[in-house]
Amino acid sequence: MEYVLGHGTENDFVLLPDPDGRLDLTPAAVRALCHRRRGLGADGVLRVAPSEDPGAAWFMDYRNADGSIAEMCGNGVRVFARYLVEAGLASGPEFAVATRAGLRTVTLEADGEVTVDMGPARFGAESTAIVPSTAGPVGSVTSFPGVAIDVGNPHLACVTTADVDALDLTVAPGHDPQLFPHGVNVEFLSPLTDDLTTSLRVHERGSGETRSCGTGTVAGAVAGLRAAGLSSGTVRVTTPGGVLRVGVGPDTTTLTGPAVLIARGEVELGDSAEGTYAYTRVAQTATL
């Protein structure tokens, strides 16, 4: 298979062009491709497939690193859009991409960044995230109040005055399984400053802590605005992988940030002695 590697604020992906829609992408194959020791290494896989929606030519089939299917990926759709343009599969500064969360309009900005219309962010119930405590007895935990937010996929956004950088996110934060029966992405962010900036970290279901999460950044921004008594504005969000901008209006949200393609090559999947999939890199060219 041909592959391309790309990232959006260091949230990285394996893109698999599948123009004929014939690729049988199993969970085991996704896990092998995303493995950072035995595979290419990535937070997820973006299969580039023909769209059945008349509003878009291409469908972003996104899979988490553990092989599970996800509805939406804000950083991924920007990288996906960059690939479509670079591959000659889309033209113009603006076009639509089909996702499991619906159509997403993308705009390639003059400075090279990509903006995605992420649709409205919908608030749900208040809830709590549980993370291991970095202070106190071994095994102790800390509770963080948050709010459920739907950005095409589920989030629990927690605005906290605690040191976000000091949180232990090596394991998935605990959450209410009745409120989030299919798992949840959990964000921890500092309160917004007067100029609407914040710092954010995220643990993504199916991928672990990532350097950045596009939908999580949107969820965090709207939660931060609400905590500040605001309903709209442009929020500058600093993640471990870089800076993103979120525009929040009365009817929709937008996400703006970089989208970079870094390598291409060919990969071959097969059964290993352990019965799982392994890969053989046939060829790779660094720097596109």
C-alpha positions in Angstrom: 0.0 0.0 0.0 1.1 3.6 -0.6 1.2 5.7 2.5 1.8 9.3 3.5 2.8 10.6 6.9 1.5 13.9 8.1 0.7 15.8 11.3 -1.3 18.8 12.6 0.4 20.4 15.6 2.3 17.0 16.1 -0.9 15.0 16.2 0.3 12.5 13.6 -1.3 10.2 11.1 -0.8 7.5 8.5 -2.7 8.4 5.3 -3.7 5.5 3.1 -4.9 6.5 -0.4 -7.7 4.2 -1.4 -9.3 5.9 -4.5 -11.2 2.7 -5.5 -12.5 2.0 -2.1 -11.1 -1.5 -2.0 -8.8 -1.5 1.0 -9.8 -3.8 3.8 -8.5 -1.9 6.8 -8.8 -4.2 9.8 -8.3 -3.1 13.4 -5.1 -5.3 13.6 -3.7 -3.5 10.5 -4.4 -0.1 12.0 -2.7 -1.1 15.3 0.4 -2.4 13.3 0.7 0.7 11.2 0.4 3.0 14.2 2.8 1.1 16.5 5.8 3.3 17.2 8.2 0.4 17.5 7.0 -2.2 15.0 5.1 0.1 12.6 5.2 3.5 11.0 4.1 5.2 14.2 1.1 7.5 14.4 -1.9 8.6 16.6 -4.3 7.3 13.9 -5.0 6.3 10.3 -6.8 8.4 7.7 -8.0 6.3 4.8 -8.7 8.5 1.7 -11.8 6.9 0.2 -14.5 7.9 -2.3 -17.4 9.6 -0.7 -21.0 8.5 -0.9 -22.2 12.0 0.1 -23.0 14.1 -3.0 -21.6 17.2 -1.2 -18.0 15.9 -1.1 -15.8 13.9 -3.4 -13.7 12.3 -0.6 -14.5 10.5 2.7 -12.1 10.7 5.6 -12.2 7.2 7.2 -10.5 7.9 10.5 -9.3 5.1 12.8 -7.8 5.5 16.3 -4.4 4.0 17.0 -6.0 1.0 18.7 -8.0 0.2 15.6 -11.3 1.6 16.8 -13.4 3.8 14.5 -13.9 7.5 15.4 -16.5 9.9 14.2 -14.3 13.0 13.7 -10.8 14.3 14.0 -10.1 18.0 13.7 -6.4 17.8 13.2 -6.8 14.8 10.9 -9.3 16.6 8.6 -6.8 19.4 8.1 -4.0 17.0 7.2 -6.5 15.1 5.0 -7.3 18.3 3.1 -3.6 19.1 2.7 -3.1 15.7 1.1 -6.0 16.1 -1.3 -4.6 19.3 -2.6 -1.0 18.1 -2.8 -2.2 14.9 -4.6 -4.3 16.9 -7.1 -7.6 15.4 -5.8 -9.0 18.7 -4.7 -8.6 22.3 -5.9 -9.5 25.7 -4.8 -9.0 27.3 -1.4 -12.3 25.8 -0.1 -14.0 22.4 -0.4 -15.9 19.9 1.6 -14.7 16.6 3.2 -17.1 13.9 4.2 -16.7 12.4 7.7 -18.7 10.2 10.0 -19.8 13.4 11.8 -21.1 14.9 8.5 -19.6 17.3 5.9 -16.8 19.5 7.0 -15.8 22.6 4.9 -12.1 23.2 4.8 -10.3 26.4 3.7 -6.6 26.6 2.8 -5.3 29.9 4.1 -2.8 32.1 2.3 -0.3 31.6 5.2 -0.4 27.8 4.6 -2.6 27.0 7.6 -5.9 25.2 7.2 -9.3 26.2 8.7 -12.1 23.7 9.3 -15.7 24.6 9.9 -16.3 22.1 12.8 -20.0 22.8 13.2 -21.7 23.7 16.5 -20.3 22.4 19.8 -23.2 21.1 22.0 -23.0 21.1 25.8 -24.2 18.0 27.7 -24.3 17.2 31.4 -21.7 18.2 34.0 -19.4 15.3 35.0 -16.1 14.5 36.6 -12.7 13.2 35.3 -10.5 11.1 37.7 -6.7 11.1 37.3 -3.9 9.7 39.4 -2.6 12.2 42.0 0.9 13.4 41.6 1.0 14.3 45.3 -0.1 12.4 48.4 -0.2 8.6 49.0 0.5 6.2 46.2 -2.8 5.2 44.5 -4.6 8.4 45.4 -6.6 10.3 42.8 -7.8 13.8 42.0 -11.2 14.7 40.7 -11.7 17.4 38.1 -15.2 18.8 37.4 -16.0 19.2 33.7 -18.7 19.3 31.2 -19.7 17.0 28.4 -19.4 18.5 24.9 -20.2 17.0 21.6 -18.1 18.2 18.6 -19.2 15.3 16.4 -17.4 13.0 18.9 -17.7 12.9 22.7 -15.5 15.1 25.1 -15.3 15.9 28.7 -13.7 19.3 29.1 -12.3 20.3 32.5 -11.3 23.9 33.2 -8.9 23.8 36.1 -6.5 26.1 38.1 -4.3 23.1 38.7 -0.9 23.0 36.8 -2.0 21.3 33.6 1.5 20.4 32.7 1.9 18.4 35.9 -1.0 16.0 35.3 -0.4 12.3 34.9 -2.1 11.3 31.7 -0.2 8.1 31.1 -3.5 6.2 31.8 -7.0 7.1 30.7 -8.8 9.4 33.1 -11.7 7.8 34.8 -15.2 8.9 33.6 -18.9 8.1 34.0 -19.5 5.1 31.7 -23.3 5.8 31.7 -22.7 9.3 30.3 -20.0 8.1 27.9 -20.8 4.5 27.1 -18.4 4.5 24.1 -15.5 6.2 25.9 -14.6 9.9 25.8 -11.8 12.3 25.0 -10.8 14.2 28.1 -9.4 17.8 28.1 -7.7 19.7 30.9 -7.2 23.4 30.3 -6.3 26.5 32.3 -8.9 29.3 32.7 -8.9 31.8 29.8 -6.8 34.9 30.2 -8.2 38.3 29.4 -6.9 38.0 25.8 -8.7 34.6 25.5 -5.6 32.3 25.6 -5.3 28.9 27.4 -3.1 25.9 27.7 -4.6 22.4 27.1 -3.7 18.8 27.4 -5.8 15.9 26.2 -6.2 12.1 26.6 -7.8 10.7 23.5 -9.9 7.5 23.6 -8.2 4.8 21.6 -4.9 6.7 21.3 -3.8 7.9 24.8 -2.3 11.3 25.4 -1.6 13.0 22.1 0.5 16.1 21.4 -2.7 17.8 20.2 -6.4 17.1 19.5 -8.4 19.2 17.1 -11.9 18.4 18.3 -10.5 18.5 21.9 -9.2 21.9 21.3 -12.6 23.1 20.1 -14.3 21.4 23.1 -11.8 23.1 25.5 -12.2 26.5 23.9 -16.0 26.5 24.3 -15.8 25.2 27.8 -13.2 27.9 28.6 -15.5 30.6 27.2 -18.5 29.4 29.2 -16.4 29.3 32.4 -15.5 32.9 31.7 -19.1 33.9 31.2 -18.8 34.2 27.4 -20.6 32.5 24.6 -18.4 33.5 21.6 -14.9 34.7 20.7 -11.6 33.6 19.2 -9.5 31.5 21.6 -5.8 30.8 21.2 -5.0 27.3 22.5 -1.5 26.2 23.3 -1.0 22.4 23.2 2.2 20.4 23.7 2.4 20.2 19.9 1.7 23.8 19.0 -0.8 26.6 18.8 -4.4 26.4 17.4 -7.1 29.0 17.0 -10.7 28.3 17.7 -13.5 30.6 16.5 -16.7 30.3 18.4 -19.9 31.9 17.0 -23.6 31.5 17.6 -24.1 28.8 15.0 -20.7 27.1 14.5 -17.1 26.8 15.5 -13.9 26.9 13.4 -10.5 25.4 14.0 -7.3 26.9 12.4 -3.8 25.5 12.5 -1.0 23.9 10.5 -1.2 20.7 8.4 2.1 19.2 7.3 3.0 16.2 5.1 6.4 14.8 6.0 7.1 11.5 4.2 5.7 9.0 1.7 6.4 5.4 0.9 5.0 1.9 0.5 4.1 -0.5 3.3 3.2 -4.3 3.2 1.1 -6.0 5.9 1.1 -9.6 6.8 0.8 -12.2 9.6 3.6 -12.3 12.1 4.6 -15.3 14.3 2.4 -13.8 17.1 -0.6 -13.8 14.8 -0.8 -10.1 14.6 0.0 -7.8 11.7 3.5 -6.6 11.0 4.8 -4.4 8.3 7.7 -4.2 5.9 8.7 -0.8 4.7 9.4 -1.1 0.9 10.4 2.4 0.2 10.3 5.8 1.9 11.1 9.3 0.9 11.5 11.8 3.7 10.4 15.4 3.2 7.7 15.8 0.7 
